[in-house]
Amino acid sequence: MTKTELTKAVAQRTGLTNKDAAAALDAALDIVSQTLAAGGRVQLTGFGTFQTRERAAHVGRNLSTGEPVDVPAHRMVQFKPGKLLKDRVNPDAEPEDA
């Protein structure tokens, strides 16, 4: 699904115009991005949690040549799906505490 398709789906479900749905989606994504850039986390109950984590510097490999490459330390975005999302994606899965 593309951003345009998501915008149209939001507009259809909410009764908003495509323009208003696009503005709302852009605002929500901008807020999530700003929060993560500031080192915060965004928890959407039932859907999941977005947060950043530090990745240490390490030596990687150039897949084409096999040469070692120094990869600097950096922050990366991590997403942990919530229980409701996991259950919706895998409806036939066994419960985790069984």
N, C-alpha and C positions, 0 to 999 in steps of 0.2 A: 504494500500500500504506500502510495506517495503522499506527500504533504497535501497536495491538491485534492486527492481522493479523501484523505482524512478530513480536510476542511469541509468538503461537500457532505460527508457523512455526519459531521457535527451539525452542520446547518440543517440537514434533513431531520435529525433527531430532536433538535432544540427549537426548531421553528425560526431560527435566526436567518438573516440573509447570508449569502456566501461571504460577502464583504465583512459583516460583523463576526461571523464564525472565524474567518481568517485573522481578523484583528485579535480576537480572544485567544486563539491558538498561538499566534505570534507573541502575545504578551505572556502567556503561560510559559512558553519555551524560553523566552528571554529571562524571566524570573528564575527558572530552574538553572539556566546557564550562569547567571550572575551569582546565585547562591553557591553553586559548585565552585566557581572561580574564586570565591571568597573563602573557600575551605569548609563550607557548610554541607549539610546533607538535606535531601528532600525525601520525606517519607509519605507515600500515598497509600493509606491503609487499604489492604486488599489487593493492591496492584504491585507495589514493591518499593524499594528504597534505592535512591541514587546517592552516591557519595564518592569522594576522591580518596585515593590512597597513594602513598609514596612508593615509587619503584626505584630500587637502588641501582647505581651505575653497575654495568656488567659488560662482559665481552661477548658479543654475538658473532654470527658468521654471515658473510655475504653468500646467499644461496647460489648465486651464479658461479662464483669463483672459489668458494670455500675459505676465503681469506678472513682472518679475525677482524672484527670491527668493534671499536669502543662505542658503547651505547651509554650516553650520559644519564644521570639520575633525572627522573621526571615524575610528575603527578599524572595519574590516569583516572578516568571515570569508571566506576564499578556499579553494576546494577544487580541487586539481589531481589528476585521475584518474591512476591507475597504468596501466602497460602492459597487465597482465592484464585489468583492467576495460575498457579501451578495446577490446581484442581481443574480449572477450565481447560488448560492445555492438555492435561493428561487425565481425562475423566475416568479411565479404567485402571489407573494406578492404585497399587495397594497403599493403605495409610502408612505413614512413616513410623508410628509407634506400635505397629502390629508385630 
